[in-house]
Amino acid sequence: MSLNAPQTADKIIVDRTRTRRNSDVARAVRKTRDRLSLQAGNPAFDRELLKLHAGSVVASAMAIPLMVFLVTAGGLFAGMGADILIWAFFSTVFYAILAMAARRVERMETASINVAAEIRTLLSAHFCSGLAWAYFASLGCAECRVDQFTIIKAVILLIAIAATAIITSSLRYAMIVTFALPVTVYATVAANYAVPVDALMAALLFASLPFFLTIASYLNRSALMYLSFRSEKDGLIAELETAKSMSDEARRRAEEANLAKSRFLASMSHELRTPLNAILGFSEVMAKEVLGRLDNQSYREYARDIHDSGQHLLDLINEILDLSRIEAGRYQLNEEPLALAAIAEDCCHLIELKARTKNIRVVQQFEPSLPRLFADERAVRQIVLNLLSNAIKFTPSGGEILVRVGWTAGGGQYASIRDNGPGVPAEEIPVILSAFGQGTIAIKSAEQGTGLGLPIVQGLMALHGGTFEFHSKLREGTEAIAIFPISRVMEVLPPVPTEAPRKLARR
């Protein structure tokens, strides 16, 4: 049961990351796009727009009061009396109320905002500030020493309208609610239509309302687009985080399952090899008739077949266990000084009989006077034997295998096995370098292997800090190179001096 649990969990994860997750992503994208549609009255967007409007009003809370202060100072300098001070007082109070209402909305949670109620509150505060501007539009100044006083008032109103249109663009119609009454008061009370300039300024103020309303609408659409992009970005980030967490969990479970498998196989060495050794021993005793003759020839052949099959199974188990120990990190290197060329030469002698059987010529090219390597002799021997076995397996009869040992450009040492066999297509190289991977040539070959030789070579070279290179071209042959780093090469010690001790002895 414990072995099936990780597989079931992995299948569930695969289903979620492929079919189920794809439908969830599509549904989330559709929902996000519907929520981000630029339609008026969308509650989610109205709340965001209210937050933007409140933040803009709070950020510019001192802009309009500063303008009121400057206008009041100019009016007092021009000779206006208490009327301008009354207007300044009420304007400051109404804008303070507006700023407090905006600050309250800004501090509220977005989901808890009552859109209709807060819009009424903010529009009411804007209307109250508009009452102050209406009072300003109705002011007169007979004692002022300033000509064209009505024109100055119109210019001040135009500046206030422009500033309000920019500040309140996130709240629709806030600018109209604020300045519709002041413009009307100016046109009906302050303007003297007998003077062409006054009439022109009144017309300009009326024309400015739809003009700045258009600008505010454009800024409002820009704010909606900004909210759309921001919300879509948040949705995509959430999806990416979900996918990443699912991928991390799937990878963690896969790694745990793979590690459990490797540890299980690495710990089963004794349990698997003991019965196989018994099978091999008894079958060999029967095949050689150690305890007596077997009258039936078929029994003797069956015993040899059992022995050969058991030996093949033992070799396969040994390879699987070696690869499992490497993957589980339990392969212990027994490092000692060794001669790479000598090990390669021994391996060539071991496979010489098999090479002669297939009429394959093995050529050795070893650089002389190579220093020793500090490595695991069994592992190095297994590396060379695996590469030689692969070369003999896929080299046709009458072919040639070149075995070279020498220096690398970086100061390390290498062992290269090159054959003139059929080669491997470039797209199949990653397959044959993976565990149990076999190319099309291996599948068609009569001498099929387990597909573990090259992965074991890769793992053993990685344990030694080296690299494994595999170069092959179709119909041109294959070259496998095991490269040991310079850190594995032992320095040659200088000869022990003999003259100096003799001189010391004479003295």
Kinemage of the C-alpha trace (Angstrom):
@kinemage 1
@onewidth
@group {chain A} dominant
@subgroup {mainchain}
@vectorlist {calphas} color= white
{ca met a 1} P 0.000 0.000 0.000
{ca ser a 2} L 2.811 2.411 0.776
{ca leu a 3} L 4.255 1.884 -2.693
{ca asn a 4} L 0.985 2.753 -4.402
{ca ala a 5} L 0.363 5.966 -2.453
{ca pro a 6} L 2.973 8.154 -4.159
{ca gln a 7} L 1.823 6.938 -7.575
{ca thr a 8} L -1.787 7.807 -6.793
{ca ala a 9} L -0.791 11.207 -5.466
{ca asp a 10} L 1.306 11.856 -8.541
{ca lys a 11} L -1.609 10.919 -10.816
{ca ile a 12} L -3.878 13.305 -8.977
{ca ile a 13} L -1.323 16.078 -9.389
{ca val a 14} L -0.927 15.351 -13.081
{ca asp a 15} L -4.693 15.517 -13.570
{ca arg a 16} L -4.883 18.845 -11.769
{ca thr a 17} L -2.039 20.402 -13.680
{ca arg a 18} L -3.396 19.357 -17.077
{ca thr a 19} L -7.114 18.978 -17.597
{ca arg a 20} L -8.642 20.282 -14.396
{ca arg a 21} L -6.242 23.144 -14.013
{ca asn a 22} L -6.710 24.242 -17.636
{ca ser a 23} L -10.474 24.529 -17.124
{ca asp a 24} L -9.932 26.414 -13.848
{ca val a 25} L -7.567 28.834 -15.544
{ca ala a 26} L -9.999 29.444 -18.418
{ca arg a 27} L -12.850 30.001 -15.960
{ca ala a 28} L -10.741 32.394 -13.867
{ca val a 29} L -9.694 34.356 -16.953
{ca arg a 30} L -13.304 34.696 -18.112
{ca lys a 31} L -14.411 35.784 -14.656
{ca thr a 32} L -11.603 38.316 -14.433
{ca arg a 33} L -12.381 39.759 -17.843
{ca asp a 34} L -16.079 40.039 -17.006
{ca arg a 35} L -15.174 41.820 -13.792
{ca leu a 36} L -12.848 44.090 -15.682
{ca ser a 37} L -15.394 45.031 -18.363
{ca leu a 38} L -15.621 48.786 -18.813
{ca gln a 39} L -19.358 48.967 -18.224
{ca ala a 40} L -20.853 51.606 -16.012
{ca gly a 41} L -22.335 50.412 -12.791
{ca asn a 42} L -19.888 47.590 -12.188
{ca pro a 43} L -19.778 47.386 -8.355
{ca ala a 44} L -16.180 46.140 -8.236
{ca phe a 45} L -14.973 48.959 -10.452
{ca asp a 46} L -17.134 51.594 -8.720
{ca arg a 47} L -15.461 50.801 -5.418
{ca glu a 48} L -12.000 51.023 -6.988
{ca leu a 49} L -12.911 54.328 -8.653
{ca leu a 50} L -14.176 55.684 -5.356
{ca lys a 51} L -10.868 54.746 -3.745
{ca leu a 52} L -8.975 56.479 -6.557
{ca his a 53} L -11.150 59.587 -6.230
{ca ala a 54} L -10.720 59.675 -2.464
{ca gly a 55} L -6.948 59.309 -2.800
{ca ser a 56} L -6.797 62.103 -5.381
{ca val a 57} L -8.858 64.456 -3.200
{ca val a 58} L -6.729 63.715 -0.142
{ca ala a 59} L -3.493 64.143 -2.079
{ca ser a 60} L -4.603 67.551 -3.394
{ca ala a 61} L -6.399 68.666 -0.231
{ca met a 62} L -4.273 71.819 0.024
{ca ala a 63} L -4.410 72.851 -3.637
{ca ile a 64} L -7.842 74.528 -3.746
{ca pro a 65} L -7.577 76.040 -0.207
{ca leu a 66} L -4.218 77.529 -1.225
{ca met a 67} L -5.889 79.079 -4.254
{ca val a 68} L -8.663 80.408 -1.985
{ca phe a 69} L -6.047 81.935 0.284
{ca leu a 70} L -4.296 83.664 -2.619
{ca val a 71} L -7.582 84.986 -4.022
{ca thr a 72} L -8.567 86.257 -0.570
{ca ala a 73} L -5.258 88.015 -0.130
{ca gly a 74} L -5.636 89.623 -3.556
{ca gly a 75} L -9.211 90.688 -2.796
{ca leu a 76} L -8.208 92.302 0.484
{ca phe a 77} L -5.386 94.085 -1.267
{ca ala a 78} L -7.832 95.317 -3.926
{ca gly a 79} L -10.172 96.753 -1.304
{ca met a 80} L -12.801 94.070 -0.777
{ca gly a 81} L -14.203 93.914 2.723
{ca ala a 82} L -15.642 91.212 4.917
{ca asp a 83} L -17.400 89.446 2.017
{ca ile a 84} L -14.190 87.931 0.735
{ca leu a 85} L -13.278 86.733 4.240
{ca ile a 86} L -16.703 85.093 4.651
{ca trp a 87} L -16.226 83.331 1.322
{ca ala a 88} L -12.747 82.186 2.340
{ca phe a 89} L -14.060 80.801 5.622
{ca phe a 90} L -16.909 78.811 4.115
{ca ser a 91} L -14.732 77.590 1.245
{ca thr a 92} L -12.108 76.301 3.680
{ca val a 93} L -14.749 74.625 5.862
{ca phe a 94} L -16.474 72.931 2.910
{ca tyr a 95} L -13.205 71.692 1.429
{ca ala a 96} L -12.162 70.400 4.845
{ca ile a 97} L -15.435 68.454 5.033
{ca leu a 98} L -14.772 67.075 1.540
{ca ala a 99} L -11.238 66.051 2.511
{ca met a 100} L -12.471 64.280 5.659
{ca ala a 101} L -15.117 62.402 3.692
{ca ala a 102} L -12.492 61.369 1.138
{ca arg a 103} L -10.073 60.324 3.881
{ca arg a 104} L -12.783 58.127 5.432
{ca val a 105} L -13.445 56.413 2.093
{ca glu a 106} L -9.719 55.975 1.493
{ca arg a 107} L -9.277 54.168 4.808
{ca met a 108} L -12.237 51.839 4.290
{ca glu a 109} L -11.836 48.275 3.052
{ca thr a 110} L -12.720 48.092 -0.634
{ca ala a 111} L -15.190 45.249 -0.173
{ca ser a 112} L -17.063 47.058 2.626
{ca ile a 113} L -17.724 50.284 0.688
{ca asn a 114} L -21.404 51.088 0.104
{ca val a 115} L -21.061 52.566 -3.358
{ca ala a 116} L -24.371 54.417 -3.580
{ca ala a 117} L -24.125 55.934 -0.088
{ca glu a 118} L -20.521 57.053 -0.477
{ca ile a 119} L -21.176 58.582 -3.895
{ca arg a 120} L -24.064 60.603 -2.420
{ca thr a 121} L -21.831 61.746 0.443
{ca leu a 122} L -18.979 62.833 -1.808
{ca leu a 123} L -21.254 64.539 -4.349
{ca ser a 124} L -22.968 66.377 -1.488
{ca ala a 125} L -19.586 67.607 -0.228
{ca his a 126} L -18.690 68.743 -3.747
{ca phe a 127} L -22.021 70.537 -4.053
{ca cys a 128} L -21.363 72.358 -0.768
{ca ser a 129} L -17.992 73.523 -2.065
{ca gly a 130} L -19.841 74.642 -5.184
{ca leu a 131} L -22.102 76.795 -2.992
{ca ala a 132} L -19.011 78.622 -1.776
{ca trp a 133} L -17.932 79.239 -5.391
{ca ala a 134} L -21.455 80.435 -6.208
{ca tyr a 135} L -21.175 82.949 -3.406
{ca phe a 136} L -17.820 84.030 -4.852
{ca ala a 137} L -19.408 84.464 -8.285
{ca ser a 138} L -22.061 86.747 -6.800
{ca leu a 139} L -19.573 89.013 -5.054
{ca gly a 140} L -19.217 92.570 -6.239
{ca cys a 141} L -16.658 95.254 -5.462
{ca ala a 142} L -17.700 98.819 -6.085
{ca glu a 143} L -14.823 100.134 -3.974
{ca cys a 144} L -12.158 98.010 -5.695
{ca arg a 145} L -9.449 99.806 -7.557
{ca val a 146} L -9.294 96.988 -10.118
{ca asp a 147} L -10.752 97.321 -13.584
{ca gln a 148} L -12.535 94.399 -15.194
{ca phe a 149} L -13.317 92.743 -11.878
{ca thr a 150} L -15.842 90.371 -13.469
{ca ile a 151} L -13.204 89.147 -15.917
{ca ile a 152} L -10.859 88.312 -13.029
{ca lys a 153} L -13.632 86.368 -11.338
{ca ala a 154} L -14.281 84.438 -14.543
{ca val a 155} L -10.598 83.557 -14.869
{ca ile a 156} L -10.502 82.379 -11.254
{ca leu a 157} L -13.584 80.238 -11.848
{ca leu a 158} L -11.992 78.762 -15.002
{ca ile a 159} L -8.869 77.811 -13.052
{ca ala a 160} L -10.974 76.246 -10.296
{ca ile a 161} L -13.052 74.315 -12.870
{ca ala a 162} L -9.910 72.963 -14.571
{ca ala a 163} L -8.322 71.914 -11.302
{ca thr a 164} L -11.535 70.274 -10.099
{ca ala a 165} L -11.981 68.423 -13.406
{ca ile a 166} L -8.527 66.872 -13.060
{ca ile a 167} L -8.835 66.075 -9.343
{ca thr a 168} L -12.354 64.600 -9.513
{ca ser a 169} L -12.071 62.712 -12.821
{ca ser a 170} L -12.516 59.355 -11.083
{ca leu a 171} L -15.991 60.383 -9.846
{ca arg a 172} L -18.399 61.002 -12.690
{ca tyr a 173} L -20.219 64.360 -12.773
{ca ala a 174} L -18.416 65.691 -9.685
{ca met a 175} L -17.173 68.691 -11.647
{ca ile a 176} L -20.689 69.494 -12.991
{ca val a 177} L -22.215 69.148 -9.508
{ca thr a 178} L -19.587 71.549 -8.151
{ca phe a 179} L -19.612 74.310 -10.782
{ca ala a 180} L -22.989 74.205 -12.533
{ca leu a 181} L -24.470 76.585 -9.933
{ca pro a 182} L -21.453 78.979 -9.720
{ca val a 183} L -21.392 79.400 -13.539
{ca thr a 184} L -25.142 80.005 -13.555
{ca val a 185} L -24.823 82.600 -10.767
{ca tyr a 186} L -21.999 84.313 -12.637
{ca ala a 187} L -24.008 84.440 -15.860
{ca thr a 188} L -27.171 85.755 -14.189
{ca val a 189} L -25.775 88.039 -11.484
{ca ala a 190} L -22.220 89.132 -12.166
{ca ala a 191} L -22.037 89.415 -15.942
{ca asn a 192} L -23.012 92.690 -17.586
{ca tyr a 193} L -24.135 91.726 -21.070
{ca ala a 194} L -23.939 95.306 -22.172
{ca val a 195} L -20.184 94.883 -22.013
{ca pro a 196} L -19.007 92.487 -24.753
{ca val a 197} L -16.160 91.160 -22.663
{ca asp a 198} L -18.488 90.140 -19.827
{ca ala a 199} L -20.798 88.399 -22.259
{ca leu a 200} L -17.824 86.621 -23.797
{ca met a 201} L -16.577 85.454 -20.402
{ca ala a 202} L -20.038 84.175 -19.462
{ca ala a 203} L -20.184 82.240 -22.728
{ca leu a 204} L -16.669 80.941 -22.125
{ca leu a 205} L -17.609 79.681 -18.670
{ca phe a 206} L -20.670 77.866 -20.055
{ca ala a 207} L -18.577 76.371 -22.848
{ca ser a 208} L -15.894 75.284 -20.382
{ca leu a 209} L -18.308 72.970 -18.541
{ca pro a 210} L -18.812 70.461 -21.410
{ca phe a 211} L -15.167 70.891 -22.426
{ca phe a 212} L -13.786 69.989 -19.025
{ca leu a 213} L -16.482 67.337 -18.626
{ca thr a 214} L -15.093 65.676 -21.766
{ca ile a 215} L -11.580 65.850 -20.366
{ca ala a 216} L -12.796 64.393 -17.059
{ca ser a 217} L -14.560 61.566 -18.948
{ca tyr a 218} L -11.348 60.797 -20.839
{ca leu a 219} L -9.401 60.707 -17.570
{ca asn a 220} L -12.136 58.509 -16.110
{ca arg a 221} L -11.714 56.014 -18.958
{ca ser a 222} L -7.965 56.103 -18.390
{ca ala a 223} L -8.564 55.285 -14.732
{ca leu a 224} L -10.822 52.403 -15.738
{ca met a 225} L -8.138 51.075 -18.062
{ca tyr a 226} L -5.561 51.393 -15.302
{ca leu a 227} L -7.802 49.411 -12.956
{ca ser a 228} L -8.353 46.841 -15.697
{ca phe a 229} L -4.644 46.307 -16.229
{ca arg a 230} L -3.923 46.217 -12.517
{ca ser a 231} L -6.682 43.718 -11.754
{ca glu a 232} L -5.741 41.515 -14.681
{ca lys a 233} L -2.129 41.605 -13.544
{ca asp a 234} L -3.191 40.585 -10.033
{ca gly a 235} L -5.282 37.763 -11.450
{ca leu a 236} L -2.454 36.484 -13.610
{ca ile a 237} L -0.017 36.689 -10.693
{ca ala a 238} L -2.452 34.695 -8.565
{ca glu a 239} L -2.725 32.068 -11.307
{ca leu a 240} L 1.038 31.900 -11.659
{ca glu a 241} L 1.466 31.506 -7.919
{ca thr a 242} L -1.124 28.720 -7.897
{ca ala a 243} L 0.532 26.947 -10.811
{ca lys a 244} L 3.957 27.360 -9.214
{ca ser a 245} L 2.795 25.938 -5.892
{ca met a 246} L 1.175 22.974 -7.647
{ca ser a 247} L 4.325 22.403 -9.700
{ca asp a 248} L 6.525 22.593 -6.604
{ca glu a 249} L 4.305 20.131 -4.778
{ca ala a 250} L 4.283 17.755 -7.747
{ca arg a 251} L 8.052 17.951 -8.049
{ca arg a 252} L 8.494 17.391 -4.319
{ca arg a 253} L 6.292 14.298 -4.359
{ca ala a 254} L 7.997 12.968 -7.479
{ca glu a 255} L 11.403 13.466 -5.883
{ca glu a 256} L 10.250 11.756 -2.715
{ca ala a 257} L 8.852 8.817 -4.691
{ca asn a 258} L 12.021 8.538 -6.756
{ca leu a 259} L 14.203 8.719 -3.665
{ca ala a 260} L 12.086 6.090 -1.911
{ca lys a 261} L 12.407 3.850 -4.950
{ca ser a 262} L 16.158 4.311 -5.089
{ca arg a 263} L 16.568 3.672 -1.368
{ca phe a 264} L 14.384 0.575 -1.608
{ca leu a 265} L 16.408 -0.889 -4.461
{ca ala a 266} L 19.708 0.037 -2.836
{ca ser a 267} L 18.681 -1.721 0.379
{ca met a 268} L 17.512 -4.868 -1.450
{ca ser a 269} L 20.999 -5.867 -2.610
{ca his a 270} L 21.395 -8.770 -0.191
{ca glu a 271} L 17.782 -9.974 -0.473
{ca leu a 272} L 17.935 -10.161 -4.284
{ca arg a 273} L 21.449 -11.495 -4.736
{ca thr a 274} L 21.258 -14.319 -2.157
{ca pro a 275} L 18.611 -16.434 -3.944
{ca leu a 276} L 20.203 -15.677 -7.309
{ca asn a 277} L 23.556 -16.932 -6.089
{ca ala a 278} L 21.855 -20.132 -4.950
{ca ile a 279} L 20.211 -20.525 -8.348
{ca leu a 280} L 23.511 -19.942 -10.123
{ca gly a 281} L 25.404 -22.345 -7.873
{ca phe a 282} L 22.914 -25.206 -8.052
{ca ser a 283} L 22.401 -24.827 -11.794
{ca glu a 284} L 26.165 -24.851 -12.348
{ca val a 285} L 26.516 -28.026 -10.205
{ca met a 286} L 23.796 -29.691 -12.231
{ca ala a 287} L 25.174 -28.538 -15.599
{ca lys a 288} L 28.689 -29.813 -14.775
{ca glu a 289} L 27.320 -32.989 -13.198
{ca val a 290} L 29.412 -32.543 -10.052
{ca leu a 291} L 27.260 -34.891 -7.941
{ca gly a 292} L 26.606 -37.422 -10.644
{ca arg a 293} L 25.660 -37.855 -14.248
{ca leu a 294} L 22.375 -36.672 -15.684
{ca asp a 295} L 21.191 -39.293 -18.131
{ca asn a 296} L 18.804 -36.911 -19.836
{ca gln a 297} L 20.576 -34.435 -22.166
{ca ser a 298} L 17.651 -32.036 -22.001
{ca tyr a 299} L 18.132 -31.680 -18.238
{ca arg a 300} L 21.751 -30.673 -18.733
{ca glu a 301} L 20.722 -28.081 -21.330
{ca tyr a 302} L 17.991 -26.781 -19.032
{ca ala a 303} L 20.537 -26.397 -16.229
{ca arg a 304} L 22.853 -24.390 -18.496
{ca asp a 305} L 19.911 -22.221 -19.598
{ca ile a 306} L 18.959 -21.642 -15.962
{ca his a 307} L 22.550 -20.663 -15.180
{ca asp a 308} L 22.784 -18.283 -18.161
{ca ser a 309} L 19.416 -16.698 -17.382
{ca gly a 310} L 20.338 -16.324 -13.721
{ca gln a 311} L 23.659 -14.744 -14.644
{ca his a 312} L 21.890 -12.308 -16.974
{ca leu a 313} L 19.374 -11.460 -14.256
{ca leu a 314} L 22.181 -10.960 -11.731
{ca asp a 315} L 23.996 -8.617 -14.089
{ca leu a 316} L 20.789 -6.666 -14.613
{ca ile a 317} L 20.145 -6.436 -10.870
{ca asn a 318} L 23.709 -5.311 -10.276
{ca glu a 319} L 23.292 -2.511 -12.818
{ca ile a 320} L 19.953 -1.422 -11.354
{ca leu a 321} L 21.372 -1.453 -7.834
{ca asp a 322} L 24.450 0.496 -8.912
{ca leu a 323} L 22.280 3.162 -10.570
{ca ser a 324} L 19.940 3.249 -7.570
{ca arg a 325} L 22.828 3.727 -5.144
{ca ile a 326} L 24.169 6.547 -7.301
{ca glu a 327} L 20.773 8.280 -7.434
{ca ala a 328} L 20.217 7.794 -3.691
{ca gly a 329} L 23.668 9.174 -2.886
{ca arg a 330} L 24.748 5.930 -1.209
{ca tyr a 331} L 27.486 4.961 -3.616
{ca gln a 332} L 30.702 5.152 -1.635
{ca leu a 333} L 33.914 5.791 -3.547
{ca asn a 334} L 36.957 3.813 -2.405
{ca glu a 335} L 39.522 6.264 -3.714
{ca glu a 336} L 43.134 5.318 -4.244
{ca pro a 337} L 45.975 6.119 -6.675
{ca leu a 338} L 45.552 4.266 -9.968
{ca ala a 339} L 46.856 4.329 -13.533
{ca leu a 340} L 44.089 5.084 -16.029
{ca ala a 341} L 46.050 3.645 -18.950
{ca ala a 342} L 46.651 0.378 -17.097
{ca ile a 343} L 42.964 -0.018 -16.274
{ca ala a 344} L 42.012 0.702 -19.884
{ca glu a 345} L 44.526 -1.896 -21.084
{ca asp a 346} L 43.129 -4.515 -18.676
{ca cys a 347} L 39.596 -3.801 -19.875
{ca cys a 348} L 40.704 -4.228 -23.489
{ca his a 349} L 42.134 -7.650 -22.608
{ca leu a 350} L 38.872 -8.643 -20.911
{ca ile a 351} L 36.759 -7.941 -24.004
{ca glu a 352} L 39.379 -9.199 -26.457
{ca leu a 353} L 37.743 -12.607 -26.823
{ca lys a 354} L 34.352 -11.113 -27.593
{ca ala a 355} L 35.945 -8.700 -30.065
{ca arg a 356} L 37.686 -11.564 -31.866
{ca thr a 357} L 34.430 -13.479 -32.060
{ca lys a 358} L 32.904 -10.569 -34.026
{ca asn a 359} L 36.131 -9.956 -35.976
{ca ile a 360} L 36.509 -6.472 -34.456
{ca arg a 361} L 39.917 -4.860 -34.204
{ca val a 362} L 40.698 -2.971 -30.970
{ca val a 363} L 43.388 -0.299 -31.332
{ca gln a 364} L 45.034 1.192 -28.241
{ca gln a 365} L 46.594 4.656 -28.159
{ca phe a 366} L 47.842 5.578 -24.675
{ca glu a 367} L 50.000 8.590 -23.897
{ca pro a 368} L 53.128 7.520 -22.020
{ca ser a 369} L 54.155 8.672 -18.556
{ca leu a 370} L 50.690 9.687 -17.381
{ca pro a 371} L 50.583 10.457 -13.641
{ca arg a 372} L 48.221 8.530 -11.455
{ca leu a 373} L 44.589 9.407 -10.787
{ca phe a 374} L 43.052 9.520 -7.329
{ca ala a 375} L 39.808 7.635 -7.980
{ca asp a 376} L 37.789 4.507 -7.273
{ca glu a 377} L 39.365 1.666 -9.256
{ca arg a 378} L 36.169 -0.415 -9.406
{ca ala a 379} L 34.170 2.561 -10.661
{ca val a 380} L 36.779 3.527 -13.274
{ca arg a 381} L 36.981 -0.061 -14.459
{ca gln a 382} L 33.185 -0.203 -14.722
{ca ile a 383} L 33.161 3.029 -16.728
{ca val a 384} L 35.651 1.745 -19.281
{ca leu a 385} L 34.052 -1.707 -19.506
{ca asn a 386} L 30.565 -0.241 -20.054
{ca leu a 387} L 31.829 1.974 -22.865
{ca leu a 388} L 33.799 -0.870 -24.466
{ca ser a 389} L 30.833 -3.243 -24.207
{ca asn a 390} L 28.573 -0.716 -25.937
{ca ala a 391} L 31.133 -0.187 -28.677
{ca ile a 392} L 31.503 -3.934 -29.335
{ca lys a 393} L 27.738 -4.448 -29.177
{ca phe a 394} L 27.002 -1.971 -31.963
{ca thr a 395} L 30.115 -2.249 -34.100
{ca pro a 396} L 29.534 -4.500 -37.100
{ca ser a 397} L 31.751 -7.461 -37.912
{ca gly a 398} L 35.078 -6.361 -39.371
{ca gly a 399} L 34.878 -2.952 -37.680
{ca glu a 400} L 37.403 -1.150 -35.532
{ca ile a 401} L 37.379 0.340 -32.027
{ca leu a 402} L 39.908 2.991 -31.051
{ca val a 403} L 40.719 3.272 -27.322
{ca arg a 404} L 42.664 6.369 -26.306
{ca val a 405} L 43.909 7.615 -22.936
{ca gly a 406} L 45.670 10.943 -22.536
{ca trp a 407} L 45.763 14.518 -21.311
{ca thr a 408} L 42.958 17.049 -21.636
{ca ala a 409} L 43.534 20.684 -22.513
{ca gly a 410} L 42.725 21.674 -18.928
{ca gly a 411} L 45.282 19.365 -17.370
{ca gly a 412} L 42.972 16.447 -16.600
{ca gln a 413} L 42.919 12.975 -18.110
{ca tyr a 414} L 40.455 11.298 -20.424
{ca ala a 415} L 39.524 7.860 -21.709
{ca ser a 416} L 37.962 7.797 -25.185
{ca ile a 417} L 36.321 4.851 -26.968
{ca arg a 418} L 35.512 5.446 -30.632
{ca asp a 419} L 33.883 2.975 -33.033
{ca asn a 420} L 32.923 3.024 -36.697
{ca gly a 421} L 29.485 1.550 -36.140
{ca pro a 422} L 26.132 2.792 -37.441
{ca gly a 423} L 26.052 5.773 -35.078
{ca val a 424} L 23.111 7.378 -33.290
{ca pro a 425} L 20.799 10.127 -34.642
{ca ala a 426} L 21.197 13.442 -32.839
{ca glu a 427} L 17.596 13.426 -31.621
{ca glu a 428} L 18.074 10.024 -29.935
{ca ile a 429} L 21.170 10.934 -27.896
{ca pro a 430} L 19.150 12.303 -24.921
{ca val a 431} L 17.065 9.107 -24.995
{ca ile a 432} L 19.983 6.698 -24.770
{ca leu a 433} L 21.609 8.784 -22.030
{ca ser a 434} L 18.520 8.363 -19.848
{ca ala a 435} L 17.822 5.338 -17.667
{ca phe a 436} L 16.456 2.370 -19.652
{ca gly a 437} L 16.595 4.447 -22.813
{ca gln a 438} L 17.365 2.705 -26.083
{ca gly a 439} L 17.680 4.055 -29.601
{ca thr a 440} L 16.284 2.563 -32.768
{ca ile a 441} L 19.598 0.850 -33.536
{ca ala a 442} L 19.546 -0.876 -30.140
{ca ile a 443} L 15.940 -1.961 -30.585
{ca lys a 444} L 16.687 -3.516 -33.970
{ca ser a 445} L 19.929 -5.079 -32.751
{ca ala a 446} L 20.017 -8.693 -31.734
{ca glu a 447} L 22.120 -7.798 -28.664
{ca gln a 448} L 19.697 -5.624 -26.772
{ca gly a 449} L 20.796 -4.313 -23.386
{ca thr a 450} L 19.050 -2.812 -20.395
{ca gly a 451} L 19.817 0.788 -21.249
{ca leu a 452} L 21.611 1.373 -17.948
{ca gly a 453} L 25.258 1.355 -19.035
{ca leu a 454} L 25.567 4.983 -20.102
{ca pro a 455} L 23.475 6.397 -17.187
{ca ile a 456} L 25.744 4.505 -14.779
{ca val a 457} L 28.792 5.979 -16.515
{ca gln a 458} L 27.297 9.450 -16.181
{ca gly a 459} L 26.586 8.936 -12.489
{ca leu a 460} L 30.043 7.566 -11.724
{ca met a 461} L 31.726 10.404 -13.578
{ca ala a 462} L 29.612 12.914 -11.665
{ca leu a 463} L 30.703 11.321 -8.390
{ca his a 464} L 34.318 11.843 -9.462
{ca gly a 465} L 33.631 15.466 -10.399
{ca gly a 466} L 34.235 14.684 -14.055
{ca thr a 467} L 32.174 14.934 -17.235
{ca phe a 468} L 30.923 12.467 -19.793
{ca glu a 469} L 30.634 13.418 -23.462
{ca phe a 470} L 28.824 11.404 -26.110
{ca his a 471} L 29.333 12.323 -29.766
{ca ser a 472} L 27.731 10.399 -32.584
{ca lys a 473} L 26.684 10.848 -36.186
{ca leu a 474} L 24.501 8.550 -38.195
{ca arg a 475} L 26.549 6.160 -40.363
{ca glu a 476} L 29.798 7.732 -39.104
{ca gly a 477} L 30.312 6.087 -35.715
{ca thr a 478} L 30.257 7.047 -32.076
{ca glu a 479} L 32.772 8.408 -29.583
{ca ala a 480} L 32.279 8.277 -25.815
{ca ile a 481} L 34.691 10.296 -23.667
{ca ala a 482} L 35.088 10.080 -19.879
{ca ile a 483} L 36.957 13.174 -18.654
{ca phe a 484} L 38.505 13.328 -15.188
{ca pro a 485} L 39.223 16.810 -13.770
{ca ile a 486} L 42.663 18.129 -12.962
{ca ser a 487} L 41.862 17.869 -9.254
{ca arg a 488} L 41.957 14.051 -9.638
{ca val a 489} L 45.441 14.043 -11.203
{ca met a 490} L 48.186 13.383 -8.662
{ca glu a 491} L 51.391 15.373 -8.981
{ca val a 492} L 54.547 13.490 -9.827
{ca leu a 493} L 56.931 13.655 -6.871
{ca pro a 494} L 60.507 14.703 -7.644
{ca pro a 495} L 63.220 12.053 -7.228
{ca val a 496} L 64.745 11.713 -3.811
{ca pro a 497} L 68.150 13.439 -3.762
{ca thr a 498} L 71.072 11.101 -3.122
{ca glu a 499} L 74.131 13.336 -3.317
{ca ala a 500} L 73.249 15.599 -0.399
{ca pro a 501} L 73.067 12.816 2.219
{ca arg a 502} L 76.469 11.497 1.061
{ca lys a 503} L 78.056 14.928 1.501
{ca leu a 504} L 76.513 15.220 4.947
{ca ala a 505} L 77.828 11.773 5.829
{ca arg a 506} L 81.342 12.740 4.732
{ca arg a 507} L 81.195 15.841 6.879
